[in-house]
Amino acid sequence: HTSSLSLYLHGPPGIGKSEFVKVFRAGLQDLLKSTLDPGLQVGLVKLPLNSITAADLVNIAQVKGISDMSIERMIEQNISKGSVVIFHMEECPPEPEFQQKILGVSSNINRSLARRYQDKIALVLTLVTSNHPPIPEIASKMRVVEIEQPSALQQQEWCSQVLEEALRDSVQGLENTPQKDPQEGPQSVSLSLTWTVPPPVFTDMRRAYWWTKTLGFHVIQLASEALRKAVVEWERSEATPEGAGWEVQVELAEATPGVVKAQVR
């Protein structure tokens, strides 16, 4: 292949564009390692655009040689070793002039690298993220993807998954607790989580992330405390049947971090 992939991702602030780039990089690296070569790497060269002008962008792109400010050199360092590299231009502004400069800079860098690495230019993936749609010139040369806000159900499923993972990690240390008899006692902890009131619907997923993390802290505190009490009570009682386990049931009674019910049985 002698051409590289270029993507323009746009959507509302906080929808997860930059997070997508992180996940995409990690997923691509795992895929390449498992299917092609365990030693393959996916590098990342990021250029924030929200604090520079169009003229600054052109000047930065013109830096050559061994300077650490040379975008082209940083990309070249990856592909010269056979690594895939993602060139991420973040927070692209809406001004047509600026977007036109971005297209020019991206094209110039690719042409320059293609002259020296014609067989490796396909290793360069250009990703532009923005809160604004692209100008027609970009839309005709890059694959445009609009990222939409997750539905209320999708957000609830995501919150549940994050909370369940956090709960599982918090009680993991209580599994295989030293037994009164090696052949008896709880050997595992199972978890279940239900919502009696759904979580709020967020338009900014950064707020959803921190809301879930805050709620998770309270849930973990309550569930871990209840589970420890159950373990202490079991240790004082007669042995349970062989192979028994603990089941942690967490009911989220209200969509606020402060009101949570944690029950262990």
N, C-alpha and C positions, 0 to 999 in steps of 0.2 A: 504493500500500500504506500502511496506517495502523498496522501492527503491526511489531515488531522481532523478530529472531531471538534466542533465548536457548538456550545450550548449557551442560550440566553435564558436564565430563569428569572421570572418576575412574579410578584405577588405582594400583598399588604405587609407592612412592617411586623416583624415577630412571627411570621407564618412558618418559618423553618427553612429558609433558603440556604443560609450558611451552614445550618446543621445538616441539611441534605448533602452539601459538599463533603462534610466530614464523614458522613455515613457512606456516601458513594465511594470515597477514597478507600476507606477501610474494607468495604465489600469487594471492591475491585481488586485490592491487594490480596485478600483471602482467596478470591477466585483464581487469580493468576498463579498464586503459590500452589494451590491444590491441583490445578489442571496443566500448568506449563512447567514452572520451575520454582521449587521451594525458596530459591534465593532471590526471586524477583521482588522489586520494591516499587512502590508508587509514591513519588515525591510530590510536594506541594509548594508552589511559589505563589504567594498572595500579595496582591497590590491593592490596598484600600484606596478608594477613589473619592471618599466623602470629605477629605481634608486637603485636596489639591485642586488646582485649576487645570483647564485644558492645556494651557501652555506648560504647566509643570509636568503633565503627563508626557507630552512630546519630548521635553528635556530629559526626563528620566529614561524614556525609551531609547534615547540617543547615546546614553552612556555605554561605552564599549570597553573592551580589554579586561583586565583582571580586577577592576573595581568591584567591591561588594555591592555597589548600587546598580550594577548592570543586570537588568532583568534577563536579557538574552544569555548572559554568562551563567546565571543560576539555572536556567532551563537547560542550557548546554551541558552543565555538569551532570545532570541526571541522564539525558539521552545518550551521552558519550559512553556511559557505563551500561547501556542497555536497559535502563529503568524507564518506566512510564512516568510522566510528570503532568500534574494538573496546574495550569496557569489560571489562577482564580483572581479575577478583577471584581472586587466587592463594592457594593453600594454605588452602583452606576447612577449618576444623576439624570434628570429628565431632559435637560437641555439638548436639543438636536446637534448643536455644534460639538458638545462634549462627546456625545455618543458617536458622532462621525469620527472624531479623533481616536476613540477606542477601536473602532473598526480598522482605521488606518494603522494604528500601532500593532494590533494583533496580526494584520496581514504582513506588515513589514518584518516583524520578528520571525514569522513562519517562513517567509521567502528567504530571509538571511540564513536561517538554520537549514533550510532545504538545500541550499547550495552546497553546504558542507556535509550534511547528513541526510541525503536523499532517501536512503533506505530506512531511516529511523524517524523521519518527521511525523509518522503516524503515531509515535509514542507521546506526542504532545497533545494534550486535551485542553482546550480553552473553555473556561466556564465564566460567564458574566452573570452576577446576581444584582437585582435591582428591585426597588419598590415601584418602578414605572415600566410601562410597555416599551418595546424598542421602536426605533425609527424604521421606516420601510427598508432602508438600505441594509440594516442589520438583519431584519426579518428575512430578507432574500438570501443572505449568506450564512446565517446561523440557524440552528434548530431552536425554535422558541418554545418554551414550556411555561405555562402559567400554573403556579401553585395555588390551589384554592384552600380556603379554611376547612378543616375537618368538621364533619357533622357532629351534632351533640352526642350521638351514639358512639361515634369513633373516638371522641374525646373521653367519654366515660370508659370505654374499653381500654384506652391507653392509660388513664389514671389507675384503673383496677390492676393492670399489668404491672405498673411501676410499684404500686403499694404491695402487691403480692410478692414481687421480687424482693422488696425491702424487708417484708415480714419473714420471708424464707431465710434470708441471710441472717436476720437477727436471732432466729431460734435454732439455727444450724448447730450452734455450739451446745445446745441442750439435747441433741440427739445422742443416742448411745450413752446416756448418763450411767455412771457406775451403778450396777445393780446389787440388790441385797443377795441375789442368787444369779450366777451367770446365765442360767437357763430361763430366767423369769424377768419380766419387767418391760417397760416401753422401749422399743428399738427405733422409733421414727416419729416425726412430727408432721402431720398433714395440715393443710391450711385451707380455709374457705373464707371468702369475703363477699358480702352482699351490701347493696345500697338500698336504704329505705327512702332516701331523698337523693335524687341525682345531683352530681356536681354542677357548678355553674358552667355556662358555655362561654368560652373565651374567644375573642378575636385576635388577641396577641398570645401566641403559644408560649412566650417567655413567662408571662404571668401564670399560665397553666402549669408550667414546670415548677415554678417556685411555690405555687399554692399546693401542688401535690407533694412536694418535698416537705413543706411545713406540716401538712396533714399527716404525712407518713411518719414524721418524728413523734407526733402524739400517739398515733396508732401503735407504733413499735414500743413506746414506753409502757402503754397500758397492757398490750398483749404479752410482752416479755414479763412484766410484773405478775400478771395473772398466771402465766405458765410456770414461773418459778414457785409460786405459792402452791400450784397443783403438784409439782414435783416434790416439794417438802411434805405435803399431806400424804402423797403416795409412799414416801420413804418411811413415814410413821405408821403406815397401815400394813395390812397383810399383803403379801405379794399378789400381783395381778397375773392373769393367765399368760402363758408363754406367748411371745410374739405380739403382745398388745402395743398400741401406740397412742400418742396424744393427737387429738384433733383440736386445732385452734379455730374458733369461729369468731370472725370480726364483723360486727354490724355497724355500718356508718349511719348513725341515726339522723344526723343533719349535715348539710353541706358547709360546715364550718370546722376549722381545726380544733376548736375547744370542746365540741360535743361529740364524743365517740364512745361507743359501747364495745368492750372487749370481753368475750366470754370464752372460757376454756373448759372442755369436758373430755 
